[in-house]
């Protein structure tokens, strides 16, 4: 459960739309060289004051989230 939003994310392994990954889009336009287990982990690592932005993406179906 996400403490910030009070929601639970359910992953259905049969539905590729639920396979969401989290990363940080750096101020220079590149993705950080790592992925994070949760949005909260990515937010803790990101530096929004320097222009970093947490992003969610799905590499399986390339769905916009």
C-alpha positions, 0 to 999 in steps of 0.5 A, a space after each residue: 500500500 502506498 502511504 502517500 496515496 492510500 492505494 494498493 497496486 496489484 500486479 496481474 502477471 497475465 496482464 502486461 499493462 500492470 508491469 509498471 517500473 519506476 525510474 527518474 528522468 534526470 534534468 539532462 533528459 536521460 533516465 537514471 541508470 537504475 530502476 526502483 522498487 516503488 514510486 516512493 523509493 524513486 522520489 526519495 532518490 530524485 532531486 526535484 530541485 535540480 529538475 529530476 522527475 519520477 516516471 512510470 513506464 511499462 517496457 513490455 507493452 510500451 503503454 503510457 502510464 
